[in-house]
Amino acid sequence: MDTDERRREILKIARRDGSVEVTALAGTLQVAKETVRRDLHTLEEHGLVRRTHGGAYPVESAGFETTLAARASRLIPQKSRIAAAAADLIGDAETVFIDEGHTPMLVAEVLPRSRPLTVVTASLAVATVLADAEKITVLLLGGRLRGSTMATVDHWTTRMLAGFVIDLAYVGANGISREFGLTTPDPAVSEVKAQAMRSARRRVFAGIHTKFGAVSFCRFAEVGDFESIVTDTGLPSAEAQRYSRLGPQVIRV
């Protein structure tokens, strides 16, 4: 196995398993740990993985995106704290957009049920979570259903969303960086997110620390477009301050 083949195999394993460890890869590929570390460094330089202590995880891109089921199996305690803190920002909003994705779905689970609220979403998972809430009206955006995320996209979705003025949007992303803003792999998903940004008076990004510094294919917003960013303490405080200088309040929980 030459160098390129080995790096393709590492990327394949990372995308299949959700992450890789240097020690395990060295054993599987029968190479030195330092060789694996160099391979991961190169893959990171190409934007295909993000390094962690002792390993790496794949970056979502135009050619790779994790499913909702896969997202629902990782970093659950952190995502739950993020969702609770994001829901606390609802204020006096009466109409709310909730994005597709696992963390936005967790936000939906902890929204206040004691007062009337209208929730607009493209996510079947979000709609299902709120379906039995007596005081919450759910408006499910129609369109082509993406099976990987169980959410609708394309012009039917954006046209319906464009007809609303929404008090608050809870928005997710596959990547957020100070240089490239908020990104997602699929252009159709990007259009829905961009329309949600245009339709909302206030915007909150809720996402795990691993999203920060990651860059995907389609940019739909800038960091400064958000009132607040809610993440976990895995994002260093110094880095949080750098994001806050671009405009939003950064909350780490």
C-alpha positions in Angstrom: 0.0 0.0 0.0 1.6 3.3 -1.1 1.2 6.6 0.7 -1.9 7.8 -1.2 -3.6 4.5 -0.8 -2.9 4.5 2.9 -4.4 8.0 3.3 -7.5 7.0 1.3 -7.9 4.0 3.6 -7.5 6.2 6.7 -10.2 8.6 5.4 -12.5 5.7 4.5 -12.2 4.3 8.1 -12.7 7.7 9.6 -15.9 8.3 7.6 -17.2 4.7 8.3 -16.5 4.8 12.1 -16.9 8.5 12.8 -13.3 8.8 14.2 -9.9 7.1 14.2 -7.1 6.6 16.7 -3.4 6.7 15.9 -2.6 3.5 17.7 -5.4 1.5 16.2 -4.6 2.7 12.7 -0.9 1.9 13.1 -1.8 -1.7 14.0 -4.4 -2.0 11.2 -2.1 -0.6 8.5 1.1 -2.1 9.9 3.0 1.2 9.9 4.6 3.3 12.6 2.5 5.7 14.7 4.5 8.6 13.4 3.6 7.7 9.8 -0.1 7.8 10.8 0.4 11.1 12.5 2.0 12.5 9.3 -0.9 11.1 7.2 -3.5 12.7 9.5 -1.6 16.0 9.3 -1.8 15.9 5.5 -5.4 15.0 5.5 -6.1 17.9 7.9 -4.2 20.3 5.7 -6.5 19.1 2.8 -9.6 19.8 5.0 -10.7 16.2 5.1 -10.2 15.5 8.9 -9.8 17.4 12.1 -7.0 16.3 14.5 -7.8 15.4 18.1 -5.6 14.2 20.9 -4.6 10.8 19.7 -6.6 10.7 16.6 -8.9 12.5 14.2 -12.5 12.7 13.0 -13.8 13.3 9.4 -14.9 16.8 8.2 -18.2 16.9 6.4 -17.8 18.0 2.8 -19.5 17.9 -0.6 -18.5 14.3 -0.9 -19.3 13.2 2.7 -22.0 13.9 5.2 -23.0 12.1 8.4 -26.5 10.9 8.9 -28.9 12.1 11.6 -28.6 8.7 13.3 -24.8 9.0 13.5 -25.0 12.5 14.9 -27.4 11.3 17.6 -24.8 8.9 19.0 -22.0 11.4 19.7 -21.4 14.0 22.5 -24.9 13.8 23.8 -24.3 15.5 27.2 -22.6 18.5 25.6 -25.3 18.8 23.0 -28.0 18.6 25.7 -26.4 21.4 27.6 -26.1 23.5 24.5 -29.8 22.9 23.6 -31.0 24.0 27.1 -28.9 27.2 27.0 -30.1 28.0 23.5 -33.8 27.4 24.5 -33.3 29.9 27.4 -32.7 32.6 24.7 -36.2 32.4 23.4 -37.3 35.6 25.2 -40.7 36.8 24.0 -40.5 35.1 20.6 -43.9 33.8 19.4 -42.6 32.3 16.1 -39.5 30.2 15.9 -37.6 28.4 13.1 -35.8 25.3 14.1 -33.2 23.9 11.7 -32.6 20.3 10.8 -29.9 18.3 12.7 -29.5 16.6 16.1 -28.7 19.7 18.3 -31.6 21.7 16.9 -33.9 18.7 17.6 -32.7 18.8 21.2 -33.6 22.5 21.3 -37.1 21.6 20.2 -37.4 19.1 23.0 -36.7 21.7 25.7 -38.7 24.6 24.3 -41.3 26.0 26.8 -44.6 24.2 26.5 -46.5 26.5 28.8 -47.3 29.3 26.3 -48.5 29.5 22.7 -45.7 29.1 20.2 -45.5 28.6 16.4 -42.6 26.5 15.2 -41.5 26.5 11.5 -39.2 23.6 10.5 -38.0 21.5 7.6 -37.2 18.7 9.9 -39.5 15.7 10.3 -37.6 14.9 13.5 -38.3 18.3 15.0 -42.0 18.1 13.9 -42.4 14.7 15.6 -40.8 16.0 18.8 -43.4 18.8 19.0 -46.4 17.0 17.6 -48.1 16.4 20.9 -47.4 19.8 22.5 -50.8 21.3 22.9 -49.8 25.0 22.8 -47.3 24.6 20.0 -48.4 24.9 16.4 -46.0 23.2 14.0 -45.6 24.4 10.4 -43.7 21.7 8.5 -42.1 23.0 5.3 -42.8 20.9 2.2 -40.3 19.8 -0.4 -38.0 17.0 -1.3 -37.1 14.8 1.6 -33.5 14.0 2.3 -33.4 10.6 3.8 -30.0 11.1 5.5 -31.2 14.0 7.6 -35.0 13.5 7.4 -35.5 17.2 6.3 -37.0 18.9 3.3 -35.2 21.0 0.7 -35.4 22.6 -2.7 -37.6 25.5 -4.0 -40.8 24.3 -2.4 -39.2 24.6 1.0 -37.5 27.9 0.5 -40.6 29.5 -1.2 -42.8 28.6 1.7 -40.2 29.8 4.2 -39.8 33.1 2.3 -43.4 33.9 3.1 -42.8 34.1 6.8 -41.3 36.8 9.2 -40.0 34.7 12.1 -39.1 36.1 15.5 -36.2 33.7 16.2 -34.2 31.1 14.2 -32.2 28.3 15.8 -29.7 27.4 13.1 -27.2 24.6 12.9 -24.2 24.1 10.5 -21.7 21.5 9.6 -18.9 24.0 10.1 -18.3 27.4 11.5 -15.1 29.5 11.0 -14.2 33.1 11.5 -12.8 33.2 7.9 -15.5 31.3 6.0 -18.6 31.7 8.1 -21.1 29.0 8.5 -21.1 26.2 5.9 -22.9 22.9 5.0 -22.1 20.3 2.3 -25.3 20.3 0.3 -26.3 23.4 -1.8 -30.0 22.6 -1.4 -29.6 22.5 2.4 -27.6 25.7 2.2 -30.5 27.5 0.4 -33.0 26.6 3.2 -30.6 27.8 5.9 -29.9 31.0 4.0 -33.6 31.7 3.6 -34.1 31.1 7.3 -31.5 33.7 8.0 -33.2 36.2 5.8 -36.7 35.4 7.3 -35.7 35.7 11.0 -35.4 38.9 13.1 -33.0 37.1 15.6 -30.7 34.3 14.9 -29.0 31.8 17.3 -26.3 29.3 16.3 -26.3 26.1 18.5 -23.5 23.7 17.8 -20.9 21.5 19.4 -17.2 22.7 19.7 -16.1 20.3 17.0 -17.9 22.4 14.4 -15.6 25.3 15.0 -12.8 25.8 12.5 -14.4 23.2 10.2 -15.2 24.3 6.7 -17.7 22.6 4.3 -18.7 23.3 0.7 -21.6 25.9 0.8 -21.5 29.1 2.8 -24.9 30.4 3.9 -24.1 32.9 6.7 -21.4 34.9 8.4 -20.6 34.8 12.1 -21.6 38.4 12.5 -25.2 37.6 11.3 -26.0 35.9 14.7 -27.1 37.4 17.9 -25.7 34.5 19.9 -23.6 31.4 19.5 -24.1 28.6 22.0 -21.5 25.9 22.3 -19.8 23.8 24.9 -16.6 24.4 26.9 -14.6 22.3 24.5 -14.2 25.5 22.6 -11.3 27.3 24.3 -12.3 30.6 25.9 -9.7 32.5 23.9 -11.2 31.2 20.7 -14.7 32.1 21.9 -13.5 35.7 22.5 -12.2 35.8 18.9 -15.7 34.8 17.6 -17.4 37.3 19.9 -15.3 40.2 18.4 -17.2 39.5 15.1 -20.5 40.4 16.8 -22.4 37.6 18.5 -22.5 36.8 22.2 -20.7 33.5 22.7 -22.1 31.2 25.4 -20.1 28.2 26.5 -21.9 25.6 28.7 
